[in-house]
Amino acid sequence: MTTNTEWQQRKEKAIARGQGNQSQFYVERAKNAEIWDVEGKSYIDFAAGIAVVNTGHCHPKVTAAVLAQLEKFSHTCVMVTPYDSAVQLAERLNKLVPINHAKSIFVTTGAEAVENAVKIARAHTRRPGIIAFNGGFHGRTNLCMGLTGKIVPYKAGFGPFPADIFHAPFPIEYHGVSVADSLQALETLFKTDIEPQRVAAIIIEPVQGEGGFYPVPEGFLAYLRQVCDQHGILLICDEIQTGFARTGKMFATEYHRIEPDLMTLAKGMAGGFPIAAVVGKAEIMDSPNPGGLGGTYGGSPLGCAAALAVLDVIEEEGLVVRAGAMGERMVNHLNELKQRYHKQIGQVRHTGAMVAMELVQDGDADKPNAELTRALVGKAAEKGLLLLSCGVRSNVIRLLAPLTISDALIDRGMEILAECLAETT
């Protein structure tokens, strides 16, 4: 048997260090919300491949759909010789998103979706400028790094980034940034950096993912919608991490009762098979000329088959409602921990099954505790619980269990988290 340590040594010799790995164990198999490593140890998965396997590892319906497609063909390129599953998937997404008269395109990754959303926005408006928000994460390509509002590890050493990208503060009351502050900063941006008539789009996550699981405050997206309408700017909602039932809605934008112009989708879309999409208003999506959008692997037939099955599972198993119940269950556990560790846990927050606790020193929001965050992630792995950290200040633990996880496994995972806190504080 090859051990985890041996595989890590081989990995470090074979794979560039920039593509690092958080966990020091190597996966042999996974099922629903559990993972087993090459040494036979089991782990409760509170990461879901970063909100990718919302329907659990190896869901039988998703697996069956992919195997059936694989027996027919694995690739032809949808732009050369198309297939019906891509059309069916586009039709379903167009009906599911909170956009009237929508059209879709398919690509392979979330970063590609963001890049194409920007291309579409610029083609439609004939304007160059893009406004994003501090703490936002939109991908690792050069353009997407420019949009991303976090330096380490995503942007450090990789510049210069494209021009005509600007950032505004994301409203986070816990850190003293109000909705009014953000809107005022946006108006200042229009006066000092780029006139609104040169802005093609504003891009925002309804719940910041990598930035720390901060939800957009009530009313903020409505204000942005008004600003965009006033100046002819497009509003792009990046739902790459929040989509497909994760937040207790099919898409988190639904909480805000606004209609975006464009949405970017990926991660939970296909249960682990690479596919992503841009969905938007038809007249906007049709702005680029034929051939201006696409990619060799975009809309993979395997990804389309998996995504159609995922949509079936979400509906049949009631995962939108399940996400809300999961989130409440996890938050109840975390609030009990916060009472015991009020100096270490500054805030507990969630939107559906996007759950987070922010770790601080002395109960002070301005004293992030990144050291405790790292220690908790490491200790949890030792005890058989897979956690993820996030946040601009690297001090947030995020909980992203598959939506198909059992209550018993949630409770056991939270017990392990409590044990880890007791041993690290």
C-alpha positions, 0 to 999 in steps of 0.5 A: 500500500502506498501511504498518504505521505508517499503520495505527497512526496511524489506530488511535490516532485511532479506537480508545480508548488503553485498548485498546492493542496490543503489536505495531506491525505489522498482520496481513494473513494468517496460516497455521498458525504464521506471520503476514504483515503488511500490508507482506509481512513474515513472523513466527513466531508464539509467541503463538497469539493468547494460547493461542487458535489451539492448532490453528494459524491457519486450520486447514483442518478448522476453516475448513471446518466454519465455512464449512459452518455459515455456509451454513446460518445464523450466529445464532438465539440458542441460548436461543430457537431451539437447534441440534444443534451446541450439544448435541453440543459440550456432550456432548463437553465433559461427557465430556472434563472430569475431572468425573463427571456433568457439564453445560455452558453456553455463553457468549462470552468467558472473563470471561463464563465466570468470571462465570457460574461465580461465579453458579452457585456462589452459587446453589448454596451460597447463600453470597456469598464468593469466594476467589482467588489473588494473581497470578491472572487471571480477566478484565476485567469488574468482578467478574473484575477483583475476582478478578484478582490483578494491579493494573497494567494490569488494575485500576488506576483501575477500582475499587471492586470487588465485596465478598466477594472475598478473595485468598490467596498463590499458592504459588511456591517460586521466590519463597519462598512454599511450599504450607504458607505458602499453606494457612496464609494461607487458614486465617488468612483464615478467621479474620480476613476471612471465615468458611468458612461464608460462602465459596461458591467458591475459584477457581484456575488450575492454571497461572497465565497472566497471572501468570507461568506458575507451575504449581500445585505437586504436592499443592496442589489436593488440599489445596484439594479437602479444604478445600472438602469440609470446609467445603462450598465449591466448587472452580472450576478456571479452565482458560481459558488452560490448556485444550484440549491446551495443557499436555500434557493436555486440561486441566491439572487432570488432572495433579492427579487431583482432581475440580473442581466447576466449570471455566471454558473458552475461548481454545483451544476453537474455534480463534479463534472466540468461544465459552466454557463453564462445565462442572461437576457436574450438580447444581451446574450446575442450581442457577440457574433457567431464564433465569438463565444465558445471553447473546445470542451465547452458544454461537454456531453458528459457535463450536460448529462450530469447537469441534467441529472443534477437538476432532476435530483435537486427537484426530486429530493427537495434539496432547495428546502433541505439546504435551509434545514441543514443551515439551521442545524449547523448554525444551532451547533455553531451558536452553542459553540459561540456561547462557550468561545465568545472570544474566539468566534466573532460571528456566525452567519449563513445563507442556507447551507453556506455556513461560516464562523469568523474567528477573532481574538478577544471577541474583536472583529478587527483582530482576525485569528488566522492562526486558530483558523489554520489550526482548526482545519488541520486538527479537524483533518486529523480527526476525520473532518474535512473543513475549508477556510476562507476570507480576505484575512484568512480567518473564516471557517466555511461549512459546505457539506453536500446537501444530501448529507444525513442529520446524523453525519452533520451532528457528528461533524459538528461534534468533531469541530467542537472537540477541535476547538477545545483542543486548539483554544 
